[in-house]
Amino acid sequence: MADRDSATRRRFLALSAVAATGLAGCTGGSSQETQTTTNATTTGSGNETGVDLFQGSGPLAENRPELSGTRIEELPALSGTLNVYLGGGEGGLYRNLLDRLGNIYSDFTPKVRSAPSAQLANTIVEESRGGSSPADVFWAVDAGSLAYVSQNGLTTELPTDVTDPVPDTFHPNDQWVGVAGRARSVPYNTDQFSADDIPNKVAEFTGNDGLSGSMGWAPTYGAFQSFVTAMRLLRGEQTTKQWLRGMLEQNVTEYPNEFLVSNAVADGEIGAGFANHYYALRVKAARPNAPIDLAFTRNDAASLINVSGAEILKGSDDQELAANFIDHLLTVEAQEFFATTTFAYPMIPGVPPVGGLPSIDELNPPELDLQKLSNLEPTLRLMREVGVL
């Protein structure tokens, strides 16, 4: 099994380098135009759509295999106004996806309210207690915020045709469904470490002399706090406290967010860190020769797969449009958008991840109900007690 792990690590982003080479040898132009024409189809409204219109650009979007799944042209047209509360949004990329849908459906008007996921979840609950929320759909970048709204009884059960293509783990009670996955990972500097230097259990990062003074993390970042929440739920508060103290004793370096952690790894400022997987890919997309690769732990909190997902508010006046919209987020076109522009894990099996990433089936996330990630307050209290926050 250890050999398989090492092989998985070694192939990650090594394949990205191959893709980058392919791009360097391609000047775009005529070959891309031909592909767009070939793959474009027409919706009932007469507007062109197709995977190419949703695909990202750059080395990681090249050489994509044949994709399968429901296509936009197979769904009813989006028509009408939809109030979307957008938690997070990947720096505007999710709005970009909405714009692309808007370009296809001239009668579709998404009205977007953006804020951090947890903040919008609280807003929806407060608005609902005051009468009703104007939100039709809550689209958030973490399962905990989605669960918080659903656990307050404010969402409707999603239709099975929306949830069926997605693994059960990512729609545990059908009150929300994952649309893009984000795996916890360990980015490491390949000039400083080999894959075999990185433990495959998070517990082995403490007391590890080889990693002392070399690690980085972002404890104020939501993704890191979800990871600590998972550890607390899986291993208990005392073990989690011991692990956090152990990392402090390792002189771990703190950063404001996990993109900076990954950049610091690529720069050699630190040797390794804890971060969601796609940040290393973003670094690699901007700097193809950066000495950064990814390792994944197995069956513990550090191998958690969280999701960006969506749910329908019970008070929505247009449940059918809301369900159709979420259905669109799970089409081949939208899943390819998530894969090639945000570097997230697609949620449908017919669209693979980019960059030579192991598939979700090859990762070993812990068995954990993602609904429970909404219970964040004990985690924050614990982190303050230890002195991490």
Buried (B, 14 or more C-beta within 10 A) or exposed (E): EEEEBBEBBBBBBEBBBEBBBEBEEEEEEEEBEEBBEEBEBEBEBEEBBBBBBBBBEBBBBBBBEEBEBBBBBEBEBBBBEBBBBBBBBBEEBBBBBBEBBBEBBEEBEBEBBBBBBBEBBBBBBEBBEEEBBBBBBBBBBBBBBBBBBBBBEBBBBBBEEBBEBBBEBBBBEBBBBBBBBBBBBBBBBBEBBEBEBBBBEBBEBBEBEEBEEBBBBBBBBBBBBBBBBBBBBBBEBEEBBBBBBBBBEBEBBEBEBBBBBBBBBBBEBBBBBBBBBBBBBBBBBEEBEBBBBBBBBBBBBBBBBBBBBBBBBBBBEBBEBBBBBBBBBBBBBBBBBBBBBBBBBBBBBBBBBBBBBBEBEEBBBBEBEBBBBBBBEEBBEBBEEBEBB
